[in-house]
């Protein structure tokens, strides 16, 4: 005996606007590769796919940076420690804490301060007072660690790249798009703070 389908009371069903309408399951898991289908927006399912790619790329990049520095002979550094070391070494000029935070887009200065103290403790970075402000520069050991890191990077990573290739042009375009998206995420973060 077949069951009669149950009809929902139209008055009991809330109205759903097109913006708030749930995305059909096949749309969320269709051609887009995402980790959180519930966040996929009909306005830009590609953004969710990008975020998943960004998450996995970030984790792979973090592992690479730490392991490359380990192969260069400096162990027990975090991802941020290595980034701070490289930036302090950048162009051989002393850097202020505020400048390091600005360039690396780190809002919490305590994280960078901790990294600098750790790097100073390892003899890779030296601090100097200039008036009321401290500046940081790499020591000889720090500069040598960065040079060894570069050699390993050339051997293990960039040796897979061909100068002037279409792939390199695409990487350049991707870098440009990442800068654009960084601005969008910064603006969205400010908006979320004011909610």
C-alpha positions in Angstrom: 0.0 0.0 0.0 1.5 3.3 -1.1 1.8 6.1 1.4 0.2 9.4 0.7 2.8 12.2 0.6 2.6 14.7 3.5 1.9 18.2 2.3 3.7 21.1 4.2 1.5 23.9 5.5 2.5 26.9 3.3 2.0 29.3 6.2 4.5 27.3 8.3 7.3 27.4 5.7 9.4 30.6 6.0 10.0 32.6 2.8 13.5 32.3 1.5 15.1 35.1 -0.4 17.3 34.3 -3.4 20.4 35.5 -1.5 19.6 33.3 1.5 18.4 30.3 -0.5 20.5 27.2 0.2 22.6 26.0 -2.7 21.5 22.7 -4.1 23.9 20.0 -3.1 25.1 19.2 -6.6 26.1 22.9 -7.0 28.2 22.9 -3.8 30.0 19.7 -4.7 29.8 20.1 -8.5 33.0 21.2 -10.4 34.2 23.2 -7.4 36.6 21.5 -5.0 35.8 22.9 -1.6 36.3 21.8 2.1 33.2 23.6 3.4 30.3 23.2 1.1 28.0 25.1 3.5 30.0 28.3 2.8 29.7 28.2 -1.0 27.9 31.2 -2.3 25.9 31.4 -5.5 27.6 34.8 -6.0 31.0 33.2 -6.3 31.4 29.5 -5.8 34.9 30.0 -7.2 35.8 32.0 -4.1 35.2 28.9 -2.0 37.3 26.8 -4.4 40.1 29.5 -4.1 39.9 29.4 -0.3 40.3 25.7 -0.3 43.3 26.0 -2.6 44.7 28.8 -0.5 44.4 26.7 2.7 46.2 23.7 1.2 48.8 25.9 -0.5 49.4 27.8 2.8 49.9 24.5 4.7 52.2 23.1 2.0 54.2 26.4 1.8 54.5 26.6 5.6 55.9 23.0 5.6 58.3 23.8 2.8 59.6 27.0 4.4 60.3 25.3 7.8 61.9 22.2 6.2 64.0 24.2 3.8 65.4 26.3 6.7 66.0 23.0 8.6 67.9 21.7 5.6 69.9 24.9 5.7 71.0 23.9 9.2 68.6 26.0 11.3 66.1 23.8 13.1 63.1 24.5 15.5 62.0 27.7 13.7 58.3 28.3 13.0 57.0 29.5 9.7 56.7 33.1 11.0 60.3 32.9 12.5 61.6 32.1 9.0 59.6 34.8 7.3 60.9 37.3 9.9 64.5 36.2 9.4 64.2 36.6 5.6 62.6 40.0 5.8 65.2 41.3 8.3 67.9 40.0 5.9 66.1 41.7 2.9 68.4 44.2 1.1 70.9 44.1 4.0 69.2 47.1 5.8 68.1 47.2 9.4 64.4 47.0 10.0 62.0 48.4 12.6 59.4 46.2 14.3 56.6 48.2 12.7 58.0 47.8 9.3 58.4 44.0 9.6 54.8 43.7 10.8 53.6 45.9 8.0 55.4 44.1 5.2 54.5 40.6 6.5 50.9 41.8 7.2 51.0 40.7 10.8 48.6 42.5 13.0 49.8 41.1 16.3 53.2 42.7 17.0 53.8 40.3 19.9 54.1 37.5 17.5 56.9 39.3 15.6 58.5 40.4 18.8 58.6 36.8 20.0 60.1 35.7 16.7 62.8 38.4 16.9 63.7 37.4 20.4 64.0 33.8 19.4 66.2 34.7 16.4 68.4 36.9 18.6 68.7 34.0 21.0 69.9 31.8 18.2 72.4 34.4 17.1 70.7 35.0 13.7 69.5 38.5 14.3 70.9 41.4 16.3 69.0 44.4 17.7 70.2 47.9 18.1 68.7 50.9 19.8 68.4 54.1 17.7 67.0 56.7 19.9 63.7 55.3 21.4 63.4 52.8 18.6 65.0 49.4 18.1 66.1 48.1 14.7 67.0 44.6 13.7 69.5 43.2 11.2 70.9 39.8 10.5 74.1 38.7 11.9 76.7 36.9 9.8 75.2 33.6 10.9 71.7 34.8 9.9 72.8 36.0 6.5 74.6 32.7 5.9 71.4 30.8 6.9 69.4 32.8 4.4 72.1 32.2 1.7 72.0 28.4 2.3 68.1 28.5 2.3 68.3 30.2 -1.2 70.7 27.5 -2.5 68.3 24.7 -1.3 65.3 26.6 -2.7 67.1 26.8 -6.1 67.9 23.2 -6.0 64.6 21.8 -4.8 62.0 24.3 -5.9 62.9 26.7 -8.6 64.8 24.1 -10.6 61.3 23.0 -11.7 60.7 26.3 -13.3 61.6 27.5 -16.8 62.6 31.2 -17.3 60.1 33.1 -19.4 57.6 30.2 -19.4 53.8 30.5 -19.6 53.7 28.9 -16.2 55.8 31.7 -14.7 53.6 34.3 -16.4 50.6 32.6 -14.8 52.3 32.6 -11.4 52.9 36.4 -11.8 49.2 36.9 -12.6 48.3 34.7 -9.6 50.5 36.9 -7.4 48.6 40.0 -8.7 45.2 38.4 -8.0 46.4 37.4 -4.5 47.2 41.1 -3.8 43.7 42.1 -4.9 42.1 39.4 -2.8 44.2 40.4 0.2 42.6 43.9 0.0 39.1 42.3 -0.3 39.7 40.1 2.8 41.2 43.1 4.7 38.1 45.2 3.9 35.8 42.3 4.8 37.7 41.8 8.1 37.1 45.5 9.0 33.4 45.2 8.1 33.1 42.0 10.3 34.7 43.8 13.2 32.0 46.5 13.1 29.0 44.1 13.1 
